[in-house]
Amino acid sequence: MNIYEIREQYPILDRKIEGRPLVYLDNAATSQTPRCVVETINDMYYKHKANVHRGVHTISQEATNLMEATREKVRRFINAKSTSEIIFTRGTTEAINLVASSFGDTLYTGDEIILTVMEHHSNIVPWQLLQRNKRLKIHVVPINSNGELDLNAYEDLFTENIRFVSMTHVSNVLGTINPVKQMIEIAHRYGVPVLVDGAQAAPHMKIDVQDLDADFYCFSSHKMYGPAGVGVLYGKEKQLSRMVPYQGGGEMIGNVTFEKTTFAELPYKFEAGTPDFVGIAAFGAAIDYIEGLGIDNIASHEQLLLDAATSQLMEIEGMRIFGTSEHKEGVISFLVGDINSYDMGVLLDKLGIAVRTGHHCAQPLMKRLGVTGTVRASFALYNTLEEVTRFTQAVARVAKMF
Ligand SMILES: *Cc1c(COP(=O)(O)O)cnc(C)c1O
C-alpha cells in the first residue's frame, strides 16, 4: 500500500489545526471518507435519485439496483449465505436494538442473557430496555488484567436459563480481539444463539460469519470509510424468519388491510420505510475500496502502527496502557500519571492531534478499570509512522507540562 497516494483520497487529512497538520487518530469513533465514496454520494444525487423498490421507471430501477448491489457486496464481504440475511439499518446501534426488540420478543420473564464487561453502551442499554418488560437477568463476563475475557467464567455462566449471548468482537477501548469463534461454539453447545458486535472488527479484519457460525453480526459503514447513517445486521435465516418485524411501515409489508397485514420476505421484513439508498450505495463503494486495498494489507499496516505507538508510549514516565492482550487491534487507551484524560485531549488538540477522551461509551468497563476515562488513539489505513511519532512526542511533551 502506498500510504501517500492513499492520503490524497482524503482532503480532510490536509487540514491544519492550530496551524499544525492534523494527525487524525480518532478512527474508532469514525473513519474519514475517501473521494470515491463521496463521489458515489454525488452521483446518486445528481443521476440516480428515485425511491427504491416501488418504481417501474428507469431511475427508480437504477437506484434499486445500486442499493441491492451493496447488499450483495456486503454478503460477499462477510461471506453470508444469502442476501436475504443482510438487513440494512442506521448503524450498529440500530442493528442491536432490532435484535433486542425482535429476538427479545421470544424471551420470557426469568430468562437470562450474557454480555461482557467490555461492551459499548449500545450493546448494554437495548438489553436493559428489554429487561424492563421481561425481567431478564443479565450476566456479565469479566476480564483479566490484560483486558481479555475470562473464558472459564464465561462457560460457567451457562445454565438452562441462558437464552442469548451478545458480545463485542473487538473492544473499542482495550483493542482486545475476543475469541468469538470459540465463544460461539461454547454457546451453541448449550443451544444458545449469539450476536457479535463487529463495529470495531469489520473495518480491520476479514470477517466470515459462516466460519464464526455467528447467529447475528453487525457493523457500521461510517467506521469503514463509508458514509454515516448506514449499518448492517447479518442474521441467520433460521433466526430472522422466526422473528417479528422491528418497525412497521412501507417496504416491509406483503399485503395490508385493516383486518390483517402480512409481512414482506426477508430481508425487507426488517426494512420499514424508505432506506438511506444514497448512503447504502456509497457504502458499496467503501467496500470496493477496502477490498481493492486488501483487508489483510490494511490489518498488517495498522499492526505496524500499533506496535510502534505502543513501544514509543511505553518510554514515557507514568504511562499506563489499558489493554495489553497479544490479540489486539489498532486501538490504544492510556493515561499518564494523574493527568486527566480530558486535559490531555485538549492539549494534544493544540498540537494538531485528534484523539478521543473520556469513557468511550463504555462506563461499566471504566468502572472495572478503576478510572473515569482514558485517552484513546486509534488507527486507520491512512495513518503513517511519522504521525505515530508526532503523536507520541506530543504526549511526552504534554506529560512534561504537568
Ligand atoms: C461505534 C460502536 C458501536 C456503535 O456504533 P454506531 O455506529 O454508533 O451505531 C457499537 N459497538 C462498538 C464496539 C462500537 O465501537
PDBQT file of the ligand as one rigid body, heavy atoms in Angstrom, charges set to zero:
ROOT
HETATM    1  C1  LIG A 501     -19.120   2.547  17.498  1.00  0.00    +0.000 C 
HETATM    2  C2  LIG A 501     -19.530   1.315  18.182  1.00  0.00    +0.000 A 
HETATM    3  C3  LIG A 501     -20.873   0.976  18.333  1.00  0.00    +0.000 A 
HETATM    4  C4  LIG A 501     -21.989   1.885  17.886  1.00  0.00    +0.000 C 
HETATM    5  O1  LIG A 501     -21.950   2.121  16.534  1.00  0.00    +0.000 OA
HETATM    6  P1  LIG A 501     -22.900   3.240  15.897  1.00  0.00    +0.000 P 
HETATM    7  O2  LIG A 501     -22.332   3.413  14.544  1.00  0.00    +0.000 OA
HETATM    8  O3  LIG A 501     -22.766   4.472  16.761  1.00  0.00    +0.000 OA
HETATM    9  O4  LIG A 501     -24.274   2.701  15.900  1.00  0.00    +0.000 OA
HETATM   10  C5  LIG A 501     -21.186  -0.221  18.933  1.00  0.00    +0.000 A 
HETATM   11  N1  LIG A 501     -20.229  -1.045  19.373  1.00  0.00    +0.000 NA
HETATM   12  C6  LIG A 501     -18.926  -0.762  19.254  1.00  0.00    +0.000 A 
HETATM   13  C7  LIG A 501     -17.911  -1.742  19.729  1.00  0.00    +0.000 C 
HETATM   14  C8  LIG A 501     -18.537   0.430  18.659  1.00  0.00    +0.000 A 
HETATM   15  O5  LIG A 501     -17.241   0.728  18.560  1.00  0.00    +0.000 OA
ENDROOT
TORSDOF 0
